[in-house]
Amino acid sequence: MRFVSRFLIPAAFAAALFLGSGCGRSGEPFPVQAFLAAPDNLQGNRYELEAEIDAQLNWREGVGRLIAVRTLRGDARLPVFIADSMKANLLVAQRYRFEITVRKGGLLYVERLKKL
């Protein structure tokens, strides 16, 4: 039992700090220009995208919403899908760090988000 309290608990705490909860700065930056040139080449990849909400394009109850975001560098306006299960309250002009996965057809699917 002494081993558990002396080594495992601090190790678990350190792992929790390292992994974080939510969308920390651990992902690879989203390659905007590569995506715009050939979105299917990025299919299945996971990235981090920092962006500002520009507009809500569509919403379907129980499914989710499609929003337009502008990258913080201002190099593109991109459509992003956020599932209703995330229970996110989003407003135009809010800035977020999104963890996204590129799905079939170039759909940018939000896995996690954190308000900046």
PyMOL commands that set and color helices and strands:
alter all, ss='L'
color gray80, all
select helices_A, chain A and resi 2-19+32-37+39-42+84-86+104-106
alter helices_A, ss='H'
color red, helices_A
select strands_A, chain A and resi 46-60+64-71+77-83+95-103+107-115
alter strands_A, ss='S'
color yellow, strands_A
deselect
rebuild
show_as cartoon
